[in-house]
Amino acid sequence: MSIVNQLTLRYMKKNKSRTLVTIIGVVISVAMLTAVFSISSSFMDMMQRNAITYSGKWQAAFLNVTGEDVAVITNTDAIERYDIDQELGFARLSNSPNSVKPYLYITGHSNHDVVGVSLLDGRLPQNENELALSSEYLRIAGVSLKVGDVVTLNFGDRSLNVDGQSETLGDNDVYQSKEVFTPTKTKTYTITGIVQAPAKEQEVMAAYRAFSGLSEGNLEEGSPYTVSVEYKDFKGLGNDIYETSDAIASKVSGVKDQVKSNGVKIKYNRDLLLYSGISNDSHFLNTMYLAVLSVGIIILIGSVSLIYNAFAISLSERSRTLGMLSSVGATKQQKRASVFFEAAVIGGIAIPAGLFFGSIGIGVTLHLLNPFIQKMIFVSEPIRLVIEPYSMIAVVLFSILTLLISAWLPAVRASKITPITAIRQTKDIEIKGKDVRTSNMTRKLFGFEAELGLKNLKRNKHHYRSTVFSLAISVILYLAASSFSLYMDKSYNMAQAPLPYDLSVNASGADLERVRSLTNELMSVKNATTKVKTQLIGADLSLNENEVTTDISSRHTLNPDGKYFMSANIVSLDEGSFAAYLQSAGIDAKKLEGDEISAILVNRFTLKEEHHFTDISQLTVQEGSELPLTLNEGANVRIASITDKRPPFMLRYQEYAFTVTFVVSERGFDKFRERGNAMLSEQVTSEVQFTTEQSAALENEINPIINKYPDVHVYTNNLIEWRQDAMNRATVTSVFLYGFVVLIGLICMANIINTISTGMALRKREFAMLASIGMTPKGMKKMLRFEGFFYGMKSLIYGLPISLCVMFFIYKSLSRNFAFAFTVPWADLIIAGVGVFFIVGTTIFYANRKYKEYSIVNSLKNENI
């Protein structure tokens, strides 16, 4: 080791506190970079595993391949595993009780594992006479089958008569009550297993899934097959996977008929490829890389500021030493290498430590947040810490780059120090009078000590600006995180505002009596605080100009016939809710008696237009008047009462101004339905809304009731889960956001402490000189306190306006979707201000304590500035 490097090590050991602070700052920056890359790779790994669980590990599927060409694909060297899939079509159990999804859609497979068919019980089918049923079918469809049972299925075609012509229904067509199933053949299967296949269940609208085996040696020539393949090294192929697949497809020809499209088509497992970093649409990947790059740039700025400042201070302390070395023959290269050697020593200690602590820290964080993350993005696979070698190499290279950038300018300055310059110290004290000029008001307001402190700051511009920059960055980051959390919370509350219930069950079907039986049973549950049952039919209104308010006419277009066309919702309430509504609205129940269809017009509500909320009214009609509903010819509705009272089912604000709400009793609703056409009953939508404090118990009570009615279309909307998911998202976001801010804040704090404390140490002779000419310890304290005050004020003067701009930018970004007023988080502003003065005050207090330990005579004799 050269003598220059030995002297550098001795210097670093002598200045342990500054060296330690610098190392800690680098450790934090490396740990943050490690965390950022680890989060990215861990997230991608979780999503890859979730994609495999959902849809299988296949990367490409060749559709419409003839039986004789399948071997051309399967014998390709690049392919590791494959599945051959044959569509067998729709089948129906002879005694199936399900009228919503009355079919099974069966496909034969040679290798079920490839396409995401996971075994739950029994074994997978091995030939064409064996069958595996989906667990969803057994759970929902109302059939009791088990492994070992033998079932006979009727295969056939679905069709619908449209204007006297029969139209074939396919995979994407929902079940319709008027459709016809025409059996074509019968086949008997032995049930060998119960499986789950999430992706496959979504492929066919009117059927549950079942899977048969397929013998590769019995493929039929000219019949269409789908070959799903796993490549040996698809990640190694990268985006070349598309060219490889195209090359394979070009070797085979597809089935040509009127049903299948001509030629072989290729379908990709896009989710798996995307989360493996492969995509011919790079928008998502570019967004993710941009996010990582943005975070990296922020870390780079904070780290460079800290490390550069540390090396600059080191250079100031060692300038005379470097000058003496120059005088005895040290070259520019040796002096420059001295600074780079110091950076290398710091990096050699800090980079491994940062990698270790960053990996441990993010591993623990991901483990603790795993339940929230799974619920937040609806994945079945847990997140785990994944450390990719390439990512760690990138972190090391990025950290080395940070150290080189930080040390470069001080190293160049060190190489230019001449013996005369170092001895005379002209470089450090070369200032002009105007550089330290202060306002007369400063002395008048705060005294001589404050003016002297301000001149000291102006004299040491580099330290001053570095400290103010670090403090301002800390303020901006903290307030940006605080405002983001505040506005996210407001957005969440806005999203929840219009929903008056915790859980709802929506039901519809061709058999209205079955729907009513279901909703009546739901009204008997015990774990609900409130229950409201509604029935809804949509109708049309054609209104004269004098029948609508200016709120409507100013927003609506008049038809050529001089009418305003509007829609109407006829909604019934269960008897208990209806009586309670009448009482709360102050309406006499006798007004609704009689043979007419009598309704309550809800004529005033809050309208949300983009981001504006306005109370509007719709109609100018009077009580007792009748309005024709064009959906039912001859069916008029009599306005029994007009109210502004919102019924219990109605949202707290509406986003469409031209739907009129009429509330009727169940008896009045039946009158309206009976006067309509035969199809009207199928258009009725029934709903039961619950509020509850025991959501889990309520769901456990509701689900068995729903399962008793497989012939009814049921949709459950659990807002409690939705709200919990939103809270989970907010929790995860806040943890990472505030964790990032805290770590950046620690880097900035290390920079501040390093700058102020070392600056104080460099001013020992100055303090000794001031004491020698009569400045009292009290005056010295006052001067230092005002220096800290000016540091804090200047950082807040810069930091707060920029923070407000950042807050407003965040507000504008979120307010595009949620309407709320711009709010300044005053409490966080106060915390930021107090935090700034606390950091500065603590650092100056420590420096002042160190100053008291020095002797005036020894400090004046000390030649090292």
HELIX and SHEET records of a PDB file:
HELIX    1   1 ILE A    3  LYS A   14  1                                  12    
HELIX    2   2 LYS A   16  SER A   55  1                                  40    
HELIX    3   3 GLY A   67  ASP A   69  5                                   3    
HELIX    4   4 VAL A   70  THR A   74  1                                   5    
HELIX    5   5 HIS A  112  VAL A  115  5                                   4    
HELIX    6   6 SER A  135  ILE A  140  1                                   6    
HELIX    7   7 PRO A  198  GLU A  201  1                                   4    
HELIX    8   8 GLU A  216  ASN A  218  5                                   3    
HELIX    9   9 PHE A  234  LEU A  237  1                                   4    
HELIX   10  10 ASP A  240  ALA A  249  1                                  10    
HELIX   11  11 ARG A  270  LEU A  274  1                                   5    
HELIX   12  12 HIS A  283  SER A  327  1                                  45    
HELIX   13  13 LYS A  332  MET A  376  1                                  45    
HELIX   14  14 PRO A  389  SER A  415  1                                  27    
HELIX   15  15 PRO A  419  ARG A  424  1                                   6    
HELIX   16  16 THR A  426  ILE A  429  1                                   4    
HELIX   17  17 GLY A  433  VAL A  436  5                                   4    
HELIX   18  18 ASN A  440  PHE A  446  1                                   7    
HELIX   19  19 PHE A  448  ARG A  459  1                                  12    
HELIX   20  20 LYS A  461  GLN A  496  1                                  36    
HELIX   21  21 LEU A  512  LEU A  522  1                                  11    
HELIX   22  22 GLU A  545  GLU A  547  5                                   3    
HELIX   23  23 THR A  550  SER A  553  1                                   4    
HELIX   24  24 GLU A  575  ALA A  585  1                                  11    
HELIX   25  25 ALA A  589  LEU A  592  5                                   4    
HELIX   26  26 GLU A  666  GLU A  674  1                                   9    
HELIX   27  27 ALA A  678  GLN A  683  5                                   6    
HELIX   28  28 SER A  695  ASN A  707  1                                  13    
HELIX   29  29 LEU A  719  LEU A  762  1                                  44    
HELIX   30  30 LYS A  764  SER A  772  1                                   9    
HELIX   31  31 PRO A  777  SER A  815  1                                  39    
HELIX   32  32 TRP A  826  LYS A  852  1                                  27    
HELIX   33  33 ILE A  856  LYS A  861  1                                   6    
SHEET    1   A 9 SER A 118  GLY A 122  0                                        
SHEET    2   A 9 VAL A 180  GLN A 196 -1                                        
SHEET    3   A 9 GLU A 130  SER A 134  1                                        
SHEET    4   A 9 ALA A 207  GLY A 213 -1                                        
SHEET    5   A 9 TYR A 103  HIS A 109  1                                        
SHEET    6   A 9 ILE A  79  LEU A  93 -1                                        
SHEET    7   A 9 PRO A 224  TYR A 231 -1                                        
SHEET    8   A 9 ALA A  60  THR A  66 -1                                        
SHEET    9   A 9 LYS A 265  TYR A 268 -1                                        
SHEET    1   B 8 SER A 118  GLY A 122  0                                        
SHEET    2   B 8 VAL A 180  GLN A 196 -1                                        
SHEET    3   B 8 GLU A 130  SER A 134  1                                        
SHEET    4   B 8 ALA A 207  GLY A 213 -1                                        
SHEET    5   B 8 TYR A 103  HIS A 109  1                                        
SHEET    6   B 8 ILE A  79  LEU A  93 -1                                        
SHEET    7   B 8 VAL A 150  VAL A 162 -1                                        
SHEET    8   B 8 GLN A 165  LEU A 169 -1                                        
SHEET    1   C 9 GLU A 626  PRO A 628  0                                        
SHEET    2   C 9 ASN A 636  THR A 643 -1                                        
SHEET    3   C 9 SER A 598  VAL A 602  1                                        
SHEET    4   C 9 THR A 659  SER A 665 -1                                        
SHEET    5   C 9 TYR A 564  LEU A 573  1                                        
SHEET    6   C 9 THR A 530  LEU A 543 -1                                        
SHEET    7   C 9 THR A 685  THR A 691 -1                                        
SHEET    8   C 9 LEU A 503  SER A 508 -1                                        
SHEET    9   C 9 HIS A 713  ASN A 718 -1                                        
SHEET    1   D 2 ARG A 604  GLU A 609  0                                        
SHEET    2   D 2 HIS A 612  SER A 617 -1                                        
END                                                                             
